[in-house]
Amino acid sequence: MGISNLSRYMGISKSTILRRIQSIAGQTKRPVIISNQTYEVDELWTFIGEKANPIWIIYALCRETKEVFDFTIGARSNENISRLTGLLLLSNPARIFTDRLSNYRTLIPSCIHIVQRGGTNHIERKNLTLRTNFKRTVRRTICFSRSKAMLEVCLKIYFWG
């Protein structure tokens, strides 16, 4: 449900809804990081405001627990991907599975980086579930994020709330 629909349904202003969403997101906690885990990293395309403003959600999923380790929002560049992979490497992962995006080869050490068929099945399933349940990520929708900050807040609630 969008912000306007929530506002009408609950009978309170849009700004109150937005403040409550931000408050809830501020109370979310990332999962506890356990070393020597296997992770999958992938990116998901969406847009902000209009389809002319594409943006990528890049996130890592723990293969054993199916929890989202962390995410970043921005262009599919080495700078944005390295924010995520840098944190991931600090957790001393056993293996990291990715797709064939060339950026990963330069950012993840080859001894733990694995690109293979079926290696990202769990995170691809998470992408499908995310697109189904989180209308801000659907490609053909009237519900979209108007700001990067609001998209980030909503993703925090979805992943960790």
Solvent accessible surface area in square Angstrom, and as a share of the most:
residue,aa,sasa,rsa
1,M,147,0.66
2,G,19,0.18
3,I,32,0.16
4,S,41,0.27
5,N,67,0.34
6,L,48,0.24
7,S,15,0.10
8,R,171,0.62
9,Y,175,0.66
10,M,101,0.45
11,G,64,0.62
12,I,51,0.26
13,S,60,0.39
14,K,108,0.46
15,S,59,0.38
16,T,29,0.17
17,I,8,0.04
18,L,62,0.31
19,R,143,0.52
20,R,127,0.46
21,I,26,0.13
22,Q,91,0.41
23,S,59,0.38
24,I,92,0.46
25,A,6,0.05
26,G,66,0.64
27,Q,131,0.58
28,T,26,0.15
29,K,160,0.68
30,R,130,0.47
31,P,23,0.15
32,V,135,0.78
33,I,73,0.37
34,I,95,0.48
35,S,64,0.41
36,N,106,0.54
37,Q,32,0.14
38,T,5,0.03
39,Y,4,0.02
40,E,0,0.00
41,V,0,0.00
42,D,4,0.02
43,E,17,0.08
44,L,7,0.04
45,W,57,0.20
46,T,1,0.01
47,F,8,0.04
48,I,24,0.12
49,G,30,0.29
50,E,98,0.44
51,K,104,0.44
52,A,77,0.60
53,N,77,0.39
54,P,76,0.48
55,I,20,0.10
56,W,57,0.20
57,I,0,0.00
58,I,0,0.00
59,Y,0,0.00
60,A,0,0.00
61,L,2,0.01
62,C,10,0.06
63,R,48,0.17
64,E,101,0.45
65,T,66,0.38
66,K,94,0.40
67,E,85,0.38
68,V,4,0.02
69,F,14,0.06
70,D,7,0.04
71,F,20,0.08
72,T,16,0.09
73,I,6,0.03
74,G,8,0.08
75,A,62,0.48
76,R,96,0.35
77,S,42,0.27
78,N,71,0.36
79,E,115,0.52
80,N,15,0.07
81,I,0,0.00
82,S,41,0.27
83,R,122,0.45
84,L,2,0.01
85,T,2,0.01
86,G,33,0.32
87,L,77,0.38
88,L,0,0.00
89,L,56,0.28
90,L,148,0.74
91,S,11,0.07
92,N,102,0.52
93,P,9,0.06
94,A,39,0.30
95,R,104,0.38
96,I,0,0.00
97,F,4,0.02
98,T,3,0.02
99,D,42,0.22
100,R,166,0.61
101,L,36,0.18
102,S,66,0.43
103,N,27,0.14
104,Y,0,0.00
105,R,143,0.52
106,T,103,0.60
107,L,41,0.20
108,I,5,0.02
109,P,61,0.38
110,S,104,0.67
111,C,117,0.70
112,I,29,0.14
113,H,26,0.12
114,I,48,0.24
115,V,52,0.30
116,Q,98,0.44
117,R,227,0.83
118,G,35,0.34
119,G,1,0.01
120,T,19,0.11
121,N,96,0.49
122,H,68,0.31
123,I,0,0.00
124,E,79,0.36
125,R,144,0.52
126,K,51,0.22
127,N,13,0.07
128,L,98,0.49
129,T,40,0.23
130,L,0,0.00
131,R,37,0.14
132,T,80,0.47
133,N,94,0.48
134,F,22,0.09
135,K,99,0.42
136,R,25,0.09
137,T,0,0.00
138,V,36,0.20
139,R,131,0.48
140,R,214,0.78
141,T,40,0.23
142,I,169,0.86
143,C,34,0.20
144,F,64,0.27
145,S,1,0.00
146,R,197,0.72
147,S,49,0.32
148,K,90,0.38
149,A,66,0.51
150,M,20,0.09
151,L,1,0.00
152,E,65,0.29
153,V,23,0.13
154,C,14,0.08
155,L,0,0.00
156,K,60,0.25
157,I,50,0.26
158,Y,67,0.26
159,F,25,0.10
160,W,34,0.12
161,G,80,0.77
